[in-house]
Amino acid sequence: MENAGTADPFQVLGISPDADEEQVRARYLDLVKQYPPDRNPEEFRKIRSAFEAVRDPLLIAARLLEPPGDEAPPWSAAIEAQKRLPPPLSPAFLLSLGNRDENHRHTDEKKENVHE
């Protein structure tokens, strides 16, 4: 195994980056049985360090924020994708906007003044 400080902790543990907490714990326990601290202290330190790194809240947050794959898409591609797929607007929302025409607004104000 590689040094856990420089290697990807997921590679050290032999799990995928999208492994859940149960899978991480199960793999860690398997590796501890395979490399017990009293027989193989150096390997145990690497495994323990990788296990702690995988459970680090900052690493978990970074994994959740990073897009899948090696690199983020360029902004222009993301903007173009949004232009092609605008967010759906419900009919109720669209009807709630009403007529926002400037002339129509003046007509409504005149009607309000007449009723007062």
Order of alpha helices (4+ residues) and beta strands (2+ residues): alpha-alpha-alpha-alpha-alpha-alpha-alpha
